[in-house]
Every structure is written in C-alpha cells, then in structure tokens.
C-alpha cells in the first residue's frame, strides 16, 4: 500500500488541519508513510505513533528517530487523556479489532475541541487500489470474500463509527490519489509478498491458481503504462 498511502498522507493531514505548533499522533502507523508527512509539518518531537506490529514499529523508529513510536493497539493507546491536538488513522480502522473502541481511544487522547480523522479505501465501491485485483479474484472464485465488508469501507459507515465513538460535528468526504504503473509486473509484484488480505489470497493459491489470477488481472488492466486512481472514504470529527 505504500505507493498509494504516501500520496494519501498529505490529503488526510490537510483534512485534519495539521499545522506547526500542534502535537499529533499517528494510530496504526505501519512503517511510517503518514508519520513522514506529520514530521514534515510539525517536527519529529511533536509526533507520536503506535502500531501493534513490532517490525513496523522498528521500521518507523529507524525512519524517524525523533518520533515517539510505541508498540500498541488502537484499542489501548498508551497516552494520557487530552495529550494531542490531532489524532489520525490512515487505512487502519478496518483492521481494528473493535473500531468504535479504537476511535473512542483516539477521542480520549485528543484535547477538547481537538480533531480526529481517519480514512479507509473504498473497498465496497470497488474504487480502492485493489479493485481490479478483487474483481479478477471474484471472476475466478465466487467464494472469495474480498474486503468490501470491512469497517468504514462503504459510503457513510466511517461517519457512523465516529458518532458511535462519541465524536461530534462529524464530516465525511472522499479522498482520491492517482499512481502511475510503468509495467504490469510492477503493479503485480507486491501481491506476491503475502502482505494483507490480497497477499494472503495469492499465497493460498497453488501455482496454477496464481497464474490464472495474474492473467485475469492483466486482462482487466489497460495497456502500460497505466494510472490507478484510488478512492478512500474519510471522516473528521471533534472531541
């Protein structure tokens, strides 16, 4: 997701109104795509980040040695109440064990009138970066679940979760990024790494199944180079 999450980060930070002088936290930071944008805006000393994956925590610490990066789940943030001006979760809500609890924790660690923002790819609408992949997988196997039912992945659902978590003045919007892929192989290769639901699906197939899925994806993509425009649902709320 790095090739899509990197250009998405500035859009989410703009939605949150992140600016110099604020203290911010990146919830579910992964290896640090959004963290990089936050450091650029407010400085490493004003940024905290958490992720439940030790390898991601180590990667984020190595990339940003001045950031307070901790291993933690969104549902149990290791910070005092009202610590931050802004709490952000980029492409994370759908992976939370309990999204309402996770968003509630983001609300708790944000100061009164502080901002909470989050975004999730439009999996339900098929316009996320994996839309072609899951369309091909469904064509070959109607039993494939995909990611359409994930939390926040359909229009309006992220706002519902925000309100259930106690956030107020909730606003919803759509963020779109475009990424050019010079070759089909460059687009396909990350799916072979076993990361995320799409990678896990590829890993579950035998060699023939992987080859069939690869060629089905190729048939759905235009001639190279091609551009993938990926949409994400976003929500913004106040504590």
Helices and strands as residue ranges (DSSP letters): H 2-16, E 24-27, H 33-42, G 44-46, E 47-51, H 54-63, E 68-71, G 74-76, E 84-90, G 93-95, H 99-108, E 110-121, H 131-140, H 157-164, E 168-181, H 184-189, G 190-193, H 196-204, H 207-220, E 226-238
